[in-house]
Amino acid sequence: MTELIPTDDIPDDEAGLLDDLVQIVEEGRRTAAMRVNATLTMTYWLVGRAILVNTLRNSRAEYGQQIVATLSHQLKARFGRGFDRTNVVRMGRARASLPRP
């Protein structure tokens, strides 16, 4: 029965096994961090896009300032410090600076 279990990719010694496990865990963490960063970047880009489109649709600068202040306050209360006014303004600017598709 043990002949059905492939063993050539798993080290036989404890030190080799530990090195293999460390490599697996580190690679998993790197991959997770990259995916989280990509997802957060897209999330913030979409937030900026939504605010920018809404503001441009209403085409009033004072409205834009007011909506950013209101939304940042509400988002910060719900999601934490990553949505303070400065960050929400940056999200809108990042979206505005991208070339149009």
Secondary structure, 3 states (H helix, E strand, C coil): CHHHCCCCCCCCCHHHHHHHHHHHHHHHHHHHHHHHHHHHHHHHHHHHHHHHHHHHHHCCHHHHHHHHHHHHHHHHHHHCHHHCHHHHHHHHHHHHHCCCC
